[in-house]
Amino acid sequence: MRHKAYGCAAVLLAAACSPSQQPSGGNASANAAASRFVGTMVGAPKPAPPAKPFVEKDKSAFLEFSYAYPAQAAAIPFLVDKFGKEAQSSKADALSMAKADSESAKKAGYPFRPHSLETQWRVAADTPRFLSLRSETYVYTGGAHGMTGYDVVLWDKARRRETSVKALMTTPAAFAAAIRDRFCEELDRERVEKRGEPVVRGDDDFTKCIDPMEQVLAPASKDGKLIDGVTVIIGPYSAGPYAEGSYEVALPVDAAMRKAIKTEYQDGFVKP
């Protein structure tokens, strides 16, 4: 049976390659059929299945833990390894802290409140050049309330490596100068929306314009073609009291911002 299968494959290949036996325009379909047949018989590797989103959840008497990232990240081995190590390390540290807190609570005679550590990565931009991922991490360690933090990972598809947002800039100072006025104006607009009253600029972080370069910068794309904006993500307490939560200042790419991007990366950004 094995010899017969290989014989059939040879016949199909010969037929596909012989112009005298094929009508005009039929070679392509014959070649495709022969390739599929031979590939099946000799065990040609099948295409890898599409990557799936990753989610890990675990809940114990000490810690509620979750870590998740999208399919786009799951398709890149480097990011799978990076996120896997991060999840393992953060979980171990959080669990150790929770157990120590539980022991302290027991000795002091007060109730222990289980801790939480929840990280969710999601896509901010997925273009032919860049994959921009942003994370939101919620941490609770038994106090009055938890805290939320943010991070960004930027993958350069063309160079097949992780890079950083600041590495795209001519200089951080040039980028800061390019966005500062728009950033300050939009931040105050959002403050007014949350507070329901005008913002009077002062010396404290809750009224002055904070430094956008000290915040998390996430390249974004609406249509998946090019980077068309950068979102400045500001955690609680940085631009307003805890009750106001986080701020997200979305800045569309304009001529000044694009000029502050290195030439070799500008093809990944829209032209205003």
WOQUI-V375382 format. One record per residue. N is the residue number from 1. PSI is psi as a letter, one per 30 degrees, with the letter a starting at -180 (none if undefined). NEAR is the number of other ideal C-beta (glycine too) atoms within 8 Angstrom. Layout:
N & PSI & NEAR
N & PSI & NEAR
//
This chain:
1 & e & 4
2 & e & 5
3 & e & 6
4 & e & 7
5 & e & 9
6 & e & 9
7 & e & 8
8 & e & 10
9 & e & 13
10 & e & 8
11 & e & 8
12 & e & 13
13 & e & 10
14 & e & 8
15 & e & 11
16 & e & 12
17 & f & 6
18 & j & 8
19 & f & 5
20 & f & 4
21 & g & 5
22 & k & 11
23 & l & 4
24 & k & 4
25 & f & 5
26 & f & 8
27 & e & 9
28 & e & 7
29 & e & 7
30 & e & 12
31 & e & 10
32 & e & 8
33 & e & 10
34 & e & 13
35 & e & 8
36 & e & 8
37 & e & 11
38 & e & 12
39 & e & 8
40 & e & 7
41 & e & 10
42 & g & 7
43 & h & 4
44 & k & 7
45 & k & 4
46 & l & 4
47 & k & 4
48 & k & 4
49 & l & 4
50 & k & 6
51 & k & 7
52 & l & 6
53 & k & 8
54 & k & 11
55 & k & 7
56 & k & 9
57 & k & 6
58 & k & 9
59 & k & 6
60 & a & 8
61 & f & 4
62 & e & 9
63 & k & 14
64 & j & 11
65 & k & 14
66 & k & 12
67 & k & 14
68 & k & 11
69 & l & 11
70 & l & 11
71 & e & 9
72 & e & 11
73 & e & 15
74 & f & 13
75 & f & 7
76 & j & 10
77 & e & 5
78 & e & 9
79 & e & 14
80 & e & 11
81 & e & 8
82 & e & 10
83 & e & 13
84 & e & 8
85 & e & 8
86 & e & 9
87 & e & 11
88 & e & 8
89 & e & 8
90 & e & 11
91 & e & 13
92 & e & 8
93 & e & 8
94 & e & 13
95 & e & 12
96 & e & 8
97 & e & 10
98 & e & 13
99 & e & 9
100 & e & 8
101 & e & 12
102 & e & 11
103 & e & 8
104 & e & 8
105 & e & 10
106 & e & 8
107 & e & 6
108 & f & 6
109 & g & 4
110 & l & 5
111 & k & 4
112 & k & 9
113 & j & 6
114 & k & 11
115 & l & 15
116 & k & 11
117 & j & 15
118 & j & 10
119 & k & 13
120 & j & 9
121 & k & 12
122 & l & 9
123 & k & 9
124 & e & 12
125 & k & 12
126 & j & 9
127 & l & 12
128 & f & 4
129 & e & 11
130 & k & 13
131 & j & 13
132 & k & 17
133 & k & 17
134 & k & 14
135 & l & 12
136 & k & 10
137 & k & 12
138 & k & 11
139 & k & 12
140 & k & 12
141 & g & 9
142 & f & 8
143 & a & 6
144 & e & 2
145 & l & 6
146 & a & 9
147 & l & 9
148 & k & 12
149 & l & 8
150 & l & 12
151 & l & 8
152 & k & 15
153 & k & 12
154 & k & 14
155 & k & 14
156 & j & 11
157 & e & 9
158 & e & 5
159 & f & 6
160 & h & 5
161 & l & 7
162 & k & 10
163 & a & 9
164 & l & 7
165 & e & 11
166 & f & 8
167 & f & 6
168 & f & 11
169 & k & 12
170 & e & 8
171 & k & 7
172 & e & 8
173 & e & 6
174 & e & 10
175 & e & 15
176 & e & 11
177 & e & 8
178 & f & 10
179 & f & 14
180 & e & 10
181 & e & 6
182 & e & 9
183 & e & 13
184 & e & 9
185 & e & 8
186 & e & 11
187 & e & 14
188 & e & 10
189 & e & 8
190 & e & 10
191 & e & 13
192 & e & 11
193 & e & 7
194 & e & 8
195 & f & 9
196 & g & 5
197 & l & 5
198 & l & 4
199 & k & 9
200 & j & 5
201 & k & 6
202 & a & 7
203 & f & 4
204 & l & 6
205 & f & 8
206 & f & 8
207 & f & 9
208 & l & 9
209 & j & 8
210 & l & 11
211 & j & 6
212 & f & 12
213 & f & 8
214 & f & 5
215 & a & 12
216 & k & 11
217 & k & 13
218 & j & 12
219 & k & 15
220 & l & 13
221 & k & 15
222 & e & 6
223 & f & 6
224 & g & 7
225 & e & 6
226 & l & 10
227 & k & 16
228 & g & 11
229 & l & 12
230 & k & 14
231 & k & 13
232 & j & 15
233 & k & 14
234 & k & 13
235 & l & 12
236 & k & 10
237 & f & 7
238 & e & 10
239 & f & 10
240 & l & 11
241 & l & 6
242 & e & 7
243 & f & 4
244 & f & 11
245 & a & 7
246 & l & 9
247 & k & 14
248 & j & 8
249 & j & 12
250 & k & 10
251 & j & 13
252 & k & 6
253 & k & 12
254 & a & 8
255 & e & 6
256 & e & 8
257 & e & 14
258 & e & 13
259 & f & 8
260 & g & 12
261 & k & 13
262 & k & 8
263 & e & 5
264 & f & 4
265 & f & 10
266 & f & 9
267 & f & 5
268 & f & 9
269 & k & 13
270 & l & 8
271 & j & 4
272 & none & 6
//
